[in-house]
């Protein structure tokens, strides 16, 4: 399963997908990884991502990879969430929000949820530009070197990888025909 994800990520990076779509998908994956799942905030962010033209496959791969590292950031997210939830000017807003009937489902008053949301939103734009630059760098400098290597050619001869690569190419061509 993990090999399929890596193959799909490489196929996406080498496809005709716009670097902005790939970068946005990866930035959304980081945002979703910072916010703990199981609350209405996470579900709303996940659902909202489907209204934008992003690369969903790389969003899910980035989400899975960053979710593994999220516990390392929990103390910082907890401190940030505590600072936001205890900010004086925001207290009336949070009190009104706590009285709303749907508020318990959002878990907005959880310090890690609030810290993850604030950190993820603050990091989204810088991560978007960083990922966009990395995709451009990969496509111009690294991809030609990799595709010419003997290891890559041997890897592409593996039957599963060849099938995935062929399927990804067909999907890309079909998507291009439909747009």
Chimera marker file (.cmm) of the C-alpha trace (Angstrom):
<marker_set name="trace">
<marker id="1" x="0.000" y="0.000" z="0.000" r="1" g="1" b="0" radius="0.5"/>
<marker id="2" x="2.762" y="2.446" z="0.958" r="1" g="1" b="0" radius="0.5"/>
<marker id="3" x="4.673" y="1.638" z="-2.246" r="1" g="1" b="0" radius="0.5"/>
<marker id="4" x="1.561" y="2.505" z="-4.253" r="1" g="1" b="0" radius="0.5"/>
<marker id="5" x="1.361" y="5.883" z="-2.517" r="1" g="1" b="0" radius="0.5"/>
<marker id="6" x="4.999" y="6.639" z="-3.259" r="1" g="1" b="0" radius="0.5"/>
<marker id="7" x="4.547" y="5.601" z="-6.878" r="1" g="1" b="0" radius="0.5"/>
<marker id="8" x="1.455" y="7.791" z="-7.188" r="1" g="1" b="0" radius="0.5"/>
<marker id="9" x="3.242" y="10.731" z="-5.580" r="1" g="1" b="0" radius="0.5"/>
<marker id="10" x="6.117" y="10.402" z="-8.021" r="1" g="1" b="0" radius="0.5"/>
<marker id="11" x="3.677" y="10.042" z="-10.890" r="1" g="1" b="0" radius="0.5"/>
<marker id="12" x="1.899" y="13.215" z="-9.770" r="1" g="1" b="0" radius="0.5"/>
<marker id="13" x="5.148" y="15.130" z="-9.488" r="1" g="1" b="0" radius="0.5"/>
<marker id="14" x="6.102" y="14.019" z="-12.994" r="1" g="1" b="0" radius="0.5"/>
<marker id="15" x="2.653" y="14.520" z="-14.513" r="1" g="1" b="0" radius="0.5"/>
<marker id="16" x="1.133" y="17.555" z="-16.134" r="1" g="1" b="0" radius="0.5"/>
<marker id="17" x="-0.529" y="18.560" z="-12.861" r="1" g="1" b="0" radius="0.5"/>
<marker id="18" x="0.075" y="22.202" z="-12.113" r="1" g="1" b="0" radius="0.5"/>
<marker id="19" x="2.666" y="22.823" z="-9.441" r="1" g="1" b="0" radius="0.5"/>
<marker id="20" x="0.183" y="25.116" z="-7.674" r="1" g="1" b="0" radius="0.5"/>
<marker id="21" x="-2.344" y="22.271" z="-7.353" r="1" g="1" b="0" radius="0.5"/>
<marker id="22" x="0.317" y="19.958" z="-5.964" r="1" g="1" b="0" radius="0.5"/>
<marker id="23" x="1.566" y="22.611" z="-3.529" r="1" g="1" b="0" radius="0.5"/>
<marker id="24" x="-1.955" y="23.433" z="-2.356" r="1" g="1" b="0" radius="0.5"/>
<marker id="25" x="-2.692" y="19.755" z="-1.781" r="1" g="1" b="0" radius="0.5"/>
<marker id="26" x="0.445" y="19.325" z="0.282" r="1" g="1" b="0" radius="0.5"/>
<marker id="27" x="-0.223" y="22.498" z="2.307" r="1" g="1" b="0" radius="0.5"/>
<marker id="28" x="-3.771" y="21.294" z="3.006" r="1" g="1" b="0" radius="0.5"/>
<marker id="29" x="-2.349" y="17.951" z="4.105" r="1" g="1" b="0" radius="0.5"/>
<marker id="30" x="-0.129" y="19.689" z="6.662" r="1" g="1" b="0" radius="0.5"/>
<marker id="31" x="-3.075" y="21.764" z="7.921" r="1" g="1" b="0" radius="0.5"/>
<marker id="32" x="-5.212" y="18.659" z="8.358" r="1" g="1" b="0" radius="0.5"/>
<marker id="33" x="-2.354" y="16.856" z="10.095" r="1" g="1" b="0" radius="0.5"/>
<marker id="34" x="-1.917" y="19.621" z="12.668" r="1" g="1" b="0" radius="0.5"/>
<marker id="35" x="-5.593" y="19.644" z="13.655" r="1" g="1" b="0" radius="0.5"/>
<marker id="36" x="-6.553" y="16.510" z="15.608" r="1" g="1" b="0" radius="0.5"/>
<marker id="37" x="-9.192" y="14.432" z="13.824" r="1" g="1" b="0" radius="0.5"/>
<marker id="38" x="-12.533" y="13.499" z="15.333" r="1" g="1" b="0" radius="0.5"/>
<marker id="39" x="-14.125" y="16.911" z="15.591" r="1" g="1" b="0" radius="0.5"/>
<marker id="40" x="-16.251" y="19.155" z="13.425" r="1" g="1" b="0" radius="0.5"/>
<marker id="41" x="-13.359" y="21.551" z="12.731" r="1" g="1" b="0" radius="0.5"/>
<marker id="42" x="-11.310" y="18.779" z="11.079" r="1" g="1" b="0" radius="0.5"/>
<marker id="43" x="-14.317" y="17.461" z="9.151" r="1" g="1" b="0" radius="0.5"/>
<marker id="44" x="-15.171" y="20.970" z="7.911" r="1" g="1" b="0" radius="0.5"/>
<marker id="45" x="-11.581" y="21.601" z="6.795" r="1" g="1" b="0" radius="0.5"/>
<marker id="46" x="-11.459" y="18.237" z="5.026" r="1" g="1" b="0" radius="0.5"/>
<marker id="47" x="-14.786" y="18.861" z="3.283" r="1" g="1" b="0" radius="0.5"/>
<marker id="48" x="-13.746" y="22.409" z="2.368" r="1" g="1" b="0" radius="0.5"/>
<marker id="49" x="-10.652" y="21.093" z="0.590" r="1" g="1" b="0" radius="0.5"/>
<marker id="50" x="-12.874" y="19.391" z="-1.992" r="1" g="1" b="0" radius="0.5"/>
<marker id="51" x="-14.179" y="22.756" z="-3.177" r="1" g="1" b="0" radius="0.5"/>
<marker id="52" x="-10.751" y="23.794" z="-4.422" r="1" g="1" b="0" radius="0.5"/>
<marker id="53" x="-8.653" y="22.518" z="-7.275" r="1" g="1" b="0" radius="0.5"/>
<marker id="54" x="-5.862" y="20.761" z="-5.408" r="1" g="1" b="0" radius="0.5"/>
<marker id="55" x="-4.070" y="17.445" z="-5.803" r="1" g="1" b="0" radius="0.5"/>
<marker id="56" x="-6.012" y="15.179" z="-3.443" r="1" g="1" b="0" radius="0.5"/>
<marker id="57" x="-3.603" y="12.262" z="-3.668" r="1" g="1" b="0" radius="0.5"/>
<marker id="58" x="-0.673" y="14.314" z="-2.432" r="1" g="1" b="0" radius="0.5"/>
<marker id="59" x="-2.934" y="15.884" z="0.175" r="1" g="1" b="0" radius="0.5"/>
<marker id="60" x="-3.621" y="12.442" z="1.610" r="1" g="1" b="0" radius="0.5"/>
<marker id="61" x="0.022" y="11.338" z="1.394" r="1" g="1" b="0" radius="0.5"/>
<marker id="62" x="1.175" y="14.537" z="3.125" r="1" g="1" b="0" radius="0.5"/>
<marker id="63" x="-1.576" y="14.161" z="5.724" r="1" g="1" b="0" radius="0.5"/>
<marker id="64" x="-0.492" y="10.598" z="6.502" r="1" g="1" b="0" radius="0.5"/>
<marker id="65" x="3.198" y="11.479" z="6.679" r="1" g="1" b="0" radius="0.5"/>
<marker id="66" x="2.687" y="14.587" z="8.811" r="1" g="1" b="0" radius="0.5"/>
<marker id="67" x="0.181" y="12.853" z="11.103" r="1" g="1" b="0" radius="0.5"/>
<marker id="68" x="3.014" y="10.557" z="12.171" r="1" g="1" b="0" radius="0.5"/>
<marker id="69" x="5.103" y="13.575" z="13.195" r="1" g="1" b="0" radius="0.5"/>
<marker id="70" x="2.207" y="15.518" z="14.780" r="1" g="1" b="0" radius="0.5"/>
<marker id="71" x="2.802" y="14.227" z="18.343" r="1" g="1" b="0" radius="0.5"/>
<marker id="72" x="6.210" y="15.894" z="18.261" r="1" g="1" b="0" radius="0.5"/>
<marker id="73" x="4.500" y="19.259" z="17.819" r="1" g="1" b="0" radius="0.5"/>
<marker id="74" x="1.753" y="18.655" z="20.415" r="1" g="1" b="0" radius="0.5"/>
<marker id="75" x="3.435" y="20.617" z="23.248" r="1" g="1" b="0" radius="0.5"/>
<marker id="76" x="3.917" y="23.663" z="21.016" r="1" g="1" b="0" radius="0.5"/>
<marker id="77" x="0.389" y="23.406" z="19.631" r="1" g="1" b="0" radius="0.5"/>
<marker id="78" x="-0.969" y="23.064" z="23.174" r="1" g="1" b="0" radius="0.5"/>
<marker id="79" x="0.853" y="26.233" z="24.288" r="1" g="1" b="0" radius="0.5"/>
<marker id="80" x="-0.303" y="28.149" z="21.198" r="1" g="1" b="0" radius="0.5"/>
<marker id="81" x="-3.890" y="26.996" z="21.682" r="1" g="1" b="0" radius="0.5"/>
<marker id="82" x="-3.827" y="27.982" z="25.340" r="1" g="1" b="0" radius="0.5"/>
<marker id="83" x="-2.526" y="31.448" z="24.429" r="1" g="1" b="0" radius="0.5"/>
<marker id="84" x="-5.258" y="31.943" z="21.810" r="1" g="1" b="0" radius="0.5"/>
<marker id="85" x="-8.057" y="30.642" z="24.032" r="1" g="1" b="0" radius="0.5"/>
<marker id="86" x="-6.942" y="32.890" z="26.901" r="1" g="1" b="0" radius="0.5"/>
<marker id="87" x="-6.414" y="36.037" z="24.833" r="1" g="1" b="0" radius="0.5"/>
<marker id="88" x="-8.428" y="38.825" z="26.457" r="1" g="1" b="0" radius="0.5"/>
<marker id="89" x="-9.974" y="40.383" z="23.339" r="1" g="1" b="0" radius="0.5"/>
<marker id="90" x="-11.190" y="36.987" z="22.095" r="1" g="1" b="0" radius="0.5"/>
<marker id="91" x="-12.918" y="35.959" z="25.353" r="1" g="1" b="0" radius="0.5"/>
<marker id="92" x="-16.393" y="37.334" z="24.442" r="1" g="1" b="0" radius="0.5"/>
<marker id="93" x="-16.260" y="35.516" z="21.105" r="1" g="1" b="0" radius="0.5"/>
<marker id="94" x="-15.281" y="32.198" z="22.714" r="1" g="1" b="0" radius="0.5"/>
<marker id="95" x="-17.959" y="32.571" z="25.395" r="1" g="1" b="0" radius="0.5"/>
<marker id="96" x="-20.607" y="33.190" z="22.731" r="1" g="1" b="0" radius="0.5"/>
<marker id="97" x="-19.283" y="30.270" z="20.716" r="1" g="1" b="0" radius="0.5"/>
<marker id="98" x="-19.422" y="27.991" z="23.758" r="1" g="1" b="0" radius="0.5"/>
<marker id="99" x="-23.132" y="28.795" z="24.128" r="1" g="1" b="0" radius="0.5"/>
<marker id="100" x="-23.861" y="27.734" z="20.538" r="1" g="1" b="0" radius="0.5"/>
<marker id="101" x="-25.580" y="24.352" z="20.277" r="1" g="1" b="0" radius="0.5"/>
<marker id="102" x="-23.074" y="22.869" z="17.822" r="1" g="1" b="0" radius="0.5"/>
<marker id="103" x="-19.934" y="24.127" z="19.608" r="1" g="1" b="0" radius="0.5"/>
<marker id="104" x="-19.211" y="20.922" z="21.561" r="1" g="1" b="0" radius="0.5"/>
<marker id="105" x="-18.792" y="19.082" z="18.258" r="1" g="1" b="0" radius="0.5"/>
<marker id="106" x="-16.069" y="21.488" z="17.131" r="1" g="1" b="0" radius="0.5"/>
<marker id="107" x="-13.933" y="20.989" z="20.276" r="1" g="1" b="0" radius="0.5"/>
<marker id="108" x="-12.706" y="24.556" z="19.665" r="1" g="1" b="0" radius="0.5"/>
<marker id="109" x="-11.964" y="24.895" z="23.386" r="1" g="1" b="0" radius="0.5"/>
<marker id="110" x="-9.396" y="22.079" z="23.237" r="1" g="1" b="0" radius="0.5"/>
<marker id="111" x="-5.980" y="23.719" z="23.280" r="1" g="1" b="0" radius="0.5"/>
<marker id="112" x="-4.445" y="21.307" z="20.784" r="1" g="1" b="0" radius="0.5"/>
<marker id="113" x="-7.342" y="21.716" z="18.336" r="1" g="1" b="0" radius="0.5"/>
<marker id="114" x="-7.127" y="25.501" z="18.555" r="1" g="1" b="0" radius="0.5"/>
<marker id="115" x="-3.323" y="25.504" z="18.408" r="1" g="1" b="0" radius="0.5"/>
<marker id="116" x="-3.309" y="23.159" z="15.408" r="1" g="1" b="0" radius="0.5"/>
<marker id="117" x="-5.899" y="25.260" z="13.612" r="1" g="1" b="0" radius="0.5"/>
<marker id="118" x="-4.060" y="28.531" z="14.216" r="1" g="1" b="0" radius="0.5"/>
<marker id="119" x="-0.646" y="27.062" z="13.347" r="1" g="1" b="0" radius="0.5"/>
<marker id="120" x="-1.990" y="25.316" z="10.249" r="1" g="1" b="0" radius="0.5"/>
<marker id="121" x="-3.702" y="28.436" z="8.953" r="1" g="1" b="0" radius="0.5"/>
<marker id="122" x="-0.644" y="30.574" z="9.680" r="1" g="1" b="0" radius="0.5"/>
<marker id="123" x="1.661" y="28.105" z="7.930" r="1" g="1" b="0" radius="0.5"/>
<marker id="124" x="-0.540" y="27.428" z="4.908" r="1" g="1" b="0" radius="0.5"/>
<marker id="125" x="0.660" y="30.294" z="2.680" r="1" g="1" b="0" radius="0.5"/>
<marker id="126" x="4.395" y="29.901" z="3.435" r="1" g="1" b="0" radius="0.5"/>
<marker id="127" x="4.106" y="26.133" z="2.940" r="1" g="1" b="0" radius="0.5"/>
<marker id="128" x="2.248" y="26.643" z="-0.341" r="1" g="1" b="0" radius="0.5"/>
<marker id="129" x="5.063" y="28.786" z="-1.743" r="1" g="1" b="0" radius="0.5"/>
<marker id="130" x="7.760" y="26.468" z="-0.358" r="1" g="1" b="0" radius="0.5"/>
<marker id="131" x="6.121" y="23.361" z="-1.841" r="1" g="1" b="0" radius="0.5"/>
<marker id="132" x="5.561" y="25.138" z="-5.146" r="1" g="1" b="0" radius="0.5"/>
<marker id="133" x="9.256" y="26.029" z="-5.303" r="1" g="1" b="0" radius="0.5"/>
<marker id="134" x="10.234" y="22.468" z="-4.376" r="1" g="1" b="0" radius="0.5"/>
<marker id="135" x="8.016" y="21.003" z="-7.111" r="1" g="1" b="0" radius="0.5"/>
<marker id="136" x="9.529" y="23.382" z="-9.660" r="1" g="1" b="0" radius="0.5"/>
<marker id="137" x="13.030" y="22.520" z="-8.469" r="1" g="1" b="0" radius="0.5"/>
<marker id="138" x="12.254" y="18.797" z="-8.625" r="1" g="1" b="0" radius="0.5"/>
<marker id="139" x="10.859" y="19.043" z="-12.142" r="1" g="1" b="0" radius="0.5"/>
<marker id="140" x="13.724" y="21.109" z="-13.555" r="1" g="1" b="0" radius="0.5"/>
<marker id="141" x="16.737" y="19.632" z="-11.789" r="1" g="1" b="0" radius="0.5"/>
<marker id="142" x="16.022" y="16.335" z="-10.086" r="1" g="1" b="0" radius="0.5"/>
<marker id="143" x="13.524" y="14.571" z="-12.354" r="1" g="1" b="0" radius="0.5"/>
<marker id="144" x="15.793" y="14.486" z="-15.429" r="1" g="1" b="0" radius="0.5"/>
<marker id="145" x="18.622" y="13.017" z="-13.368" r="1" g="1" b="0" radius="0.5"/>
<marker id="146" x="16.385" y="10.412" z="-11.773" r="1" g="1" b="0" radius="0.5"/>
<marker id="147" x="14.704" y="9.334" z="-15.017" r="1" g="1" b="0" radius="0.5"/>
<marker id="148" x="18.093" y="8.771" z="-16.643" r="1" g="1" b="0" radius="0.5"/>
<marker id="149" x="19.466" y="6.615" z="-13.831" r="1" g="1" b="0" radius="0.5"/>
<marker id="150" x="19.794" y="2.842" z="-14.040" r="1" g="1" b="0" radius="0.5"/>
<marker id="151" x="17.991" y="2.380" z="-10.709" r="1" g="1" b="0" radius="0.5"/>
<marker id="152" x="14.939" y="4.260" z="-11.990" r="1" g="1" b="0" radius="0.5"/>
<marker id="153" x="14.824" y="2.235" z="-15.187" r="1" g="1" b="0" radius="0.5"/>
<marker id="154" x="15.022" y="-0.995" z="-13.179" r="1" g="1" b="0" radius="0.5"/>
<marker id="155" x="12.323" y="0.272" z="-10.787" r="1" g="1" b="0" radius="0.5"/>
<marker id="156" x="10.004" y="1.096" z="-13.687" r="1" g="1" b="0" radius="0.5"/>
<marker id="157" x="10.353" y="-2.466" z="-14.988" r="1" g="1" b="0" radius="0.5"/>
<marker id="158" x="8.721" y="-3.880" z="-11.841" r="1" g="1" b="0" radius="0.5"/>
<marker id="159" x="5.249" y="-5.081" z="-13.014" r="1" g="1" b="0" radius="0.5"/>
<marker id="160" x="3.257" y="-3.303" z="-10.276" r="1" g="1" b="0" radius="0.5"/>
<marker id="161" x="5.074" y="-0.029" z="-10.798" r="1" g="1" b="0" radius="0.5"/>
<marker id="162" x="4.717" y="-0.289" z="-14.569" r="1" g="1" b="0" radius="0.5"/>
<marker id="163" x="0.952" y="-0.818" z="-14.218" r="1" g="1" b="0" radius="0.5"/>
<marker id="164" x="0.586" y="2.122" z="-11.837" r="1" g="1" b="0" radius="0.5"/>
<marker id="165" x="2.651" y="4.349" z="-14.127" r="1" g="1" b="0" radius="0.5"/>
<marker id="166" x="0.588" y="3.309" z="-17.141" r="1" g="1" b="0" radius="0.5"/>
<marker id="167" x="-2.688" y="3.912" z="-15.256" r="1" g="1" b="0" radius="0.5"/>
<marker id="168" x="-1.513" y="7.301" z="-14.019" r="1" g="1" b="0" radius="0.5"/>
<marker id="169" x="-0.592" y="8.284" z="-17.564" r="1" g="1" b="0" radius="0.5"/>
<marker id="170" x="-4.025" y="7.232" z="-18.809" r="1" g="1" b="0" radius="0.5"/>
<marker id="171" x="-5.763" y="9.227" z="-16.078" r="1" g="1" b="0" radius="0.5"/>
<marker id="172" x="-3.647" y="12.278" z="-16.868" r="1" g="1" b="0" radius="0.5"/>
<marker id="173" x="-4.468" y="12.043" z="-20.550" r="1" g="1" b="0" radius="0.5"/>
<marker id="174" x="-8.173" y="11.574" z="-19.785" r="1" g="1" b="0" radius="0.5"/>
<marker id="175" x="-8.167" y="14.536" z="-17.386" r="1" g="1" b="0" radius="0.5"/>
<marker id="176" x="-6.473" y="16.692" z="-20.019" r="1" g="1" b="0" radius="0.5"/>
<marker id="177" x="-9.083" y="15.692" z="-22.592" r="1" g="1" b="0" radius="0.5"/>
<marker id="178" x="-11.933" y="16.547" z="-20.226" r="1" g="1" b="0" radius="0.5"/>
<marker id="179" x="-10.588" y="19.980" z="-19.264" r="1" g="1" b="0" radius="0.5"/>
<link id1="1" id2="2" r="1" g="1" b="0" radius="0.2"/>
<link id1="2" id2="3" r="1" g="1" b="0" radius="0.2"/>
<link id1="3" id2="4" r="1" g="1" b="0" radius="0.2"/>
<link id1="4" id2="5" r="1" g="1" b="0" radius="0.2"/>
<link id1="5" id2="6" r="1" g="1" b="0" radius="0.2"/>
<link id1="6" id2="7" r="1" g="1" b="0" radius="0.2"/>
<link id1="7" id2="8" r="1" g="1" b="0" radius="0.2"/>
<link id1="8" id2="9" r="1" g="1" b="0" radius="0.2"/>
<link id1="9" id2="10" r="1" g="1" b="0" radius="0.2"/>
<link id1="10" id2="11" r="1" g="1" b="0" radius="0.2"/>
<link id1="11" id2="12" r="1" g="1" b="0" radius="0.2"/>
<link id1="12" id2="13" r="1" g="1" b="0" radius="0.2"/>
<link id1="13" id2="14" r="1" g="1" b="0" radius="0.2"/>
<link id1="14" id2="15" r="1" g="1" b="0" radius="0.2"/>
<link id1="15" id2="16" r="1" g="1" b="0" radius="0.2"/>
<link id1="16" id2="17" r="1" g="1" b="0" radius="0.2"/>
<link id1="17" id2="18" r="1" g="1" b="0" radius="0.2"/>
<link id1="18" id2="19" r="1" g="1" b="0" radius="0.2"/>
<link id1="19" id2="20" r="1" g="1" b="0" radius="0.2"/>
<link id1="20" id2="21" r="1" g="1" b="0" radius="0.2"/>
<link id1="21" id2="22" r="1" g="1" b="0" radius="0.2"/>
<link id1="22" id2="23" r="1" g="1" b="0" radius="0.2"/>
<link id1="23" id2="24" r="1" g="1" b="0" radius="0.2"/>
<link id1="24" id2="25" r="1" g="1" b="0" radius="0.2"/>
<link id1="25" id2="26" r="1" g="1" b="0" radius="0.2"/>
<link id1="26" id2="27" r="1" g="1" b="0" radius="0.2"/>
<link id1="27" id2="28" r="1" g="1" b="0" radius="0.2"/>
<link id1="28" id2="29" r="1" g="1" b="0" radius="0.2"/>
<link id1="29" id2="30" r="1" g="1" b="0" radius="0.2"/>
<link id1="30" id2="31" r="1" g="1" b="0" radius="0.2"/>
<link id1="31" id2="32" r="1" g="1" b="0" radius="0.2"/>
<link id1="32" id2="33" r="1" g="1" b="0" radius="0.2"/>
<link id1="33" id2="34" r="1" g="1" b="0" radius="0.2"/>
<link id1="34" id2="35" r="1" g="1" b="0" radius="0.2"/>
<link id1="35" id2="36" r="1" g="1" b="0" radius="0.2"/>
<link id1="36" id2="37" r="1" g="1" b="0" radius="0.2"/>
<link id1="37" id2="38" r="1" g="1" b="0" radius="0.2"/>
<link id1="38" id2="39" r="1" g="1" b="0" radius="0.2"/>
<link id1="39" id2="40" r="1" g="1" b="0" radius="0.2"/>
<link id1="40" id2="41" r="1" g="1" b="0" radius="0.2"/>
<link id1="41" id2="42" r="1" g="1" b="0" radius="0.2"/>
<link id1="42" id2="43" r="1" g="1" b="0" radius="0.2"/>
<link id1="43" id2="44" r="1" g="1" b="0" radius="0.2"/>
<link id1="44" id2="45" r="1" g="1" b="0" radius="0.2"/>
<link id1="45" id2="46" r="1" g="1" b="0" radius="0.2"/>
<link id1="46" id2="47" r="1" g="1" b="0" radius="0.2"/>
<link id1="47" id2="48" r="1" g="1" b="0" radius="0.2"/>
<link id1="48" id2="49" r="1" g="1" b="0" radius="0.2"/>
<link id1="49" id2="50" r="1" g="1" b="0" radius="0.2"/>
<link id1="50" id2="51" r="1" g="1" b="0" radius="0.2"/>
<link id1="51" id2="52" r="1" g="1" b="0" radius="0.2"/>
<link id1="52" id2="53" r="1" g="1" b="0" radius="0.2"/>
<link id1="53" id2="54" r="1" g="1" b="0" radius="0.2"/>
<link id1="54" id2="55" r="1" g="1" b="0" radius="0.2"/>
<link id1="55" id2="56" r="1" g="1" b="0" radius="0.2"/>
<link id1="56" id2="57" r="1" g="1" b="0" radius="0.2"/>
<link id1="57" id2="58" r="1" g="1" b="0" radius="0.2"/>
<link id1="58" id2="59" r="1" g="1" b="0" radius="0.2"/>
<link id1="59" id2="60" r="1" g="1" b="0" radius="0.2"/>
<link id1="60" id2="61" r="1" g="1" b="0" radius="0.2"/>
<link id1="61" id2="62" r="1" g="1" b="0" radius="0.2"/>
<link id1="62" id2="63" r="1" g="1" b="0" radius="0.2"/>
<link id1="63" id2="64" r="1" g="1" b="0" radius="0.2"/>
<link id1="64" id2="65" r="1" g="1" b="0" radius="0.2"/>
<link id1="65" id2="66" r="1" g="1" b="0" radius="0.2"/>
<link id1="66" id2="67" r="1" g="1" b="0" radius="0.2"/>
<link id1="67" id2="68" r="1" g="1" b="0" radius="0.2"/>
<link id1="68" id2="69" r="1" g="1" b="0" radius="0.2"/>
<link id1="69" id2="70" r="1" g="1" b="0" radius="0.2"/>
<link id1="70" id2="71" r="1" g="1" b="0" radius="0.2"/>
<link id1="71" id2="72" r="1" g="1" b="0" radius="0.2"/>
<link id1="72" id2="73" r="1" g="1" b="0" radius="0.2"/>
<link id1="73" id2="74" r="1" g="1" b="0" radius="0.2"/>
<link id1="74" id2="75" r="1" g="1" b="0" radius="0.2"/>
<link id1="75" id2="76" r="1" g="1" b="0" radius="0.2"/>
<link id1="76" id2="77" r="1" g="1" b="0" radius="0.2"/>
<link id1="77" id2="78" r="1" g="1" b="0" radius="0.2"/>
<link id1="78" id2="79" r="1" g="1" b="0" radius="0.2"/>
<link id1="79" id2="80" r="1" g="1" b="0" radius="0.2"/>
<link id1="80" id2="81" r="1" g="1" b="0" radius="0.2"/>
<link id1="81" id2="82" r="1" g="1" b="0" radius="0.2"/>
<link id1="82" id2="83" r="1" g="1" b="0" radius="0.2"/>
<link id1="83" id2="84" r="1" g="1" b="0" radius="0.2"/>
<link id1="84" id2="85" r="1" g="1" b="0" radius="0.2"/>
<link id1="85" id2="86" r="1" g="1" b="0" radius="0.2"/>
<link id1="86" id2="87" r="1" g="1" b="0" radius="0.2"/>
<link id1="87" id2="88" r="1" g="1" b="0" radius="0.2"/>
<link id1="88" id2="89" r="1" g="1" b="0" radius="0.2"/>
<link id1="89" id2="90" r="1" g="1" b="0" radius="0.2"/>
<link id1="90" id2="91" r="1" g="1" b="0" radius="0.2"/>
<link id1="91" id2="92" r="1" g="1" b="0" radius="0.2"/>
<link id1="92" id2="93" r="1" g="1" b="0" radius="0.2"/>
<link id1="93" id2="94" r="1" g="1" b="0" radius="0.2"/>
<link id1="94" id2="95" r="1" g="1" b="0" radius="0.2"/>
<link id1="95" id2="96" r="1" g="1" b="0" radius="0.2"/>
<link id1="96" id2="97" r="1" g="1" b="0" radius="0.2"/>
<link id1="97" id2="98" r="1" g="1" b="0" radius="0.2"/>
<link id1="98" id2="99" r="1" g="1" b="0" radius="0.2"/>
<link id1="99" id2="100" r="1" g="1" b="0" radius="0.2"/>
<link id1="100" id2="101" r="1" g="1" b="0" radius="0.2"/>
<link id1="101" id2="102" r="1" g="1" b="0" radius="0.2"/>
<link id1="102" id2="103" r="1" g="1" b="0" radius="0.2"/>
<link id1="103" id2="104" r="1" g="1" b="0" radius="0.2"/>
<link id1="104" id2="105" r="1" g="1" b="0" radius="0.2"/>
<link id1="105" id2="106" r="1" g="1" b="0" radius="0.2"/>
<link id1="106" id2="107" r="1" g="1" b="0" radius="0.2"/>
<link id1="107" id2="108" r="1" g="1" b="0" radius="0.2"/>
<link id1="108" id2="109" r="1" g="1" b="0" radius="0.2"/>
<link id1="109" id2="110" r="1" g="1" b="0" radius="0.2"/>
<link id1="110" id2="111" r="1" g="1" b="0" radius="0.2"/>
<link id1="111" id2="112" r="1" g="1" b="0" radius="0.2"/>
<link id1="112" id2="113" r="1" g="1" b="0" radius="0.2"/>
<link id1="113" id2="114" r="1" g="1" b="0" radius="0.2"/>
<link id1="114" id2="115" r="1" g="1" b="0" radius="0.2"/>
<link id1="115" id2="116" r="1" g="1" b="0" radius="0.2"/>
<link id1="116" id2="117" r="1" g="1" b="0" radius="0.2"/>
<link id1="117" id2="118" r="1" g="1" b="0" radius="0.2"/>
<link id1="118" id2="119" r="1" g="1" b="0" radius="0.2"/>
<link id1="119" id2="120" r="1" g="1" b="0" radius="0.2"/>
<link id1="120" id2="121" r="1" g="1" b="0" radius="0.2"/>
<link id1="121" id2="122" r="1" g="1" b="0" radius="0.2"/>
<link id1="122" id2="123" r="1" g="1" b="0" radius="0.2"/>
<link id1="123" id2="124" r="1" g="1" b="0" radius="0.2"/>
<link id1="124" id2="125" r="1" g="1" b="0" radius="0.2"/>
<link id1="125" id2="126" r="1" g="1" b="0" radius="0.2"/>
<link id1="126" id2="127" r="1" g="1" b="0" radius="0.2"/>
<link id1="127" id2="128" r="1" g="1" b="0" radius="0.2"/>
<link id1="128" id2="129" r="1" g="1" b="0" radius="0.2"/>
<link id1="129" id2="130" r="1" g="1" b="0" radius="0.2"/>
<link id1="130" id2="131" r="1" g="1" b="0" radius="0.2"/>
<link id1="131" id2="132" r="1" g="1" b="0" radius="0.2"/>
<link id1="132" id2="133" r="1" g="1" b="0" radius="0.2"/>
<link id1="133" id2="134" r="1" g="1" b="0" radius="0.2"/>
<link id1="134" id2="135" r="1" g="1" b="0" radius="0.2"/>
<link id1="135" id2="136" r="1" g="1" b="0" radius="0.2"/>
<link id1="136" id2="137" r="1" g="1" b="0" radius="0.2"/>
<link id1="137" id2="138" r="1" g="1" b="0" radius="0.2"/>
<link id1="138" id2="139" r="1" g="1" b="0" radius="0.2"/>
<link id1="139" id2="140" r="1" g="1" b="0" radius="0.2"/>
<link id1="140" id2="141" r="1" g="1" b="0" radius="0.2"/>
<link id1="141" id2="142" r="1" g="1" b="0" radius="0.2"/>
<link id1="142" id2="143" r="1" g="1" b="0" radius="0.2"/>
<link id1="143" id2="144" r="1" g="1" b="0" radius="0.2"/>
<link id1="144" id2="145" r="1" g="1" b="0" radius="0.2"/>
<link id1="145" id2="146" r="1" g="1" b="0" radius="0.2"/>
<link id1="146" id2="147" r="1" g="1" b="0" radius="0.2"/>
<link id1="147" id2="148" r="1" g="1" b="0" radius="0.2"/>
<link id1="148" id2="149" r="1" g="1" b="0" radius="0.2"/>
<link id1="149" id2="150" r="1" g="1" b="0" radius="0.2"/>
<link id1="150" id2="151" r="1" g="1" b="0" radius="0.2"/>
<link id1="151" id2="152" r="1" g="1" b="0" radius="0.2"/>
<link id1="152" id2="153" r="1" g="1" b="0" radius="0.2"/>
<link id1="153" id2="154" r="1" g="1" b="0" radius="0.2"/>
<link id1="154" id2="155" r="1" g="1" b="0" radius="0.2"/>
<link id1="155" id2="156" r="1" g="1" b="0" radius="0.2"/>
<link id1="156" id2="157" r="1" g="1" b="0" radius="0.2"/>
<link id1="157" id2="158" r="1" g="1" b="0" radius="0.2"/>
<link id1="158" id2="159" r="1" g="1" b="0" radius="0.2"/>
<link id1="159" id2="160" r="1" g="1" b="0" radius="0.2"/>
<link id1="160" id2="161" r="1" g="1" b="0" radius="0.2"/>
<link id1="161" id2="162" r="1" g="1" b="0" radius="0.2"/>
<link id1="162" id2="163" r="1" g="1" b="0" radius="0.2"/>
<link id1="163" id2="164" r="1" g="1" b="0" radius="0.2"/>
<link id1="164" id2="165" r="1" g="1" b="0" radius="0.2"/>
<link id1="165" id2="166" r="1" g="1" b="0" radius="0.2"/>
<link id1="166" id2="167" r="1" g="1" b="0" radius="0.2"/>
<link id1="167" id2="168" r="1" g="1" b="0" radius="0.2"/>
<link id1="168" id2="169" r="1" g="1" b="0" radius="0.2"/>
<link id1="169" id2="170" r="1" g="1" b="0" radius="0.2"/>
<link id1="170" id2="171" r="1" g="1" b="0" radius="0.2"/>
<link id1="171" id2="172" r="1" g="1" b="0" radius="0.2"/>
<link id1="172" id2="173" r="1" g="1" b="0" radius="0.2"/>
<link id1="173" id2="174" r="1" g="1" b="0" radius="0.2"/>
<link id1="174" id2="175" r="1" g="1" b="0" radius="0.2"/>
<link id1="175" id2="176" r="1" g="1" b="0" radius="0.2"/>
<link id1="176" id2="177" r="1" g="1" b="0" radius="0.2"/>
<link id1="177" id2="178" r="1" g="1" b="0" radius="0.2"/>
<link id1="178" id2="179" r="1" g="1" b="0" radius="0.2"/>
</marker_set>
